[in-house]
Amino acid sequence: MATRPLTCTRCGHQCGVAEDVESYSDHGPAVITETGTVQPQHPEQEHGHKHYPRPLRTRAYCLDETCGHQWTLRRRFDPTPA
């Protein structure tokens, strides 16, 4: 099957794909300041600062700004460019 653009089911314009993700950042050791705020102990250093996204939803969205239609993509999504 040949590749073809993903089109909007409402207006027919080409669509993009976005992954809504849940993630967290690890800021390393923490301290409590005099005001009671919790802050990283060494903000100038990257103590294991990591970002672990976990996909929650893959959605298609219309690239036509006047349309704005979007929906949950039911087809399998491969982020590798075609």
Rosetta blueprint (number, residue, H / E / L):
1 M L
2 A L
3 T L
4 R L
5 P L
6 L L
7 T E
8 C L
9 T L
10 R L
11 C L
12 G L
13 H L
14 Q E
15 C E
16 G E
17 V E
18 A E
19 E E
20 D E
21 V E
22 E E
23 S L
24 Y L
25 S E
26 D L
27 H L
28 G L
29 P L
30 A E
31 V E
32 I E
33 T L
34 E L
35 T L
36 G L
37 T L
38 V E
39 Q E
40 P E
41 Q L
42 H L
43 P L
44 E L
45 Q L
46 E L
47 H L
48 G L
49 H L
50 K L
51 H E
52 Y L
53 P L
54 R E
55 P E
56 L E
57 R E
58 T E
59 R E
60 A E
61 Y E
62 C E
63 L L
64 D L
65 E L
66 T L
67 C L
68 G L
69 H L
70 Q E
71 W E
72 T E
73 L L
74 R L
75 R L
76 R L
77 F L
78 D L
79 P L
80 T L
81 P L
82 A L
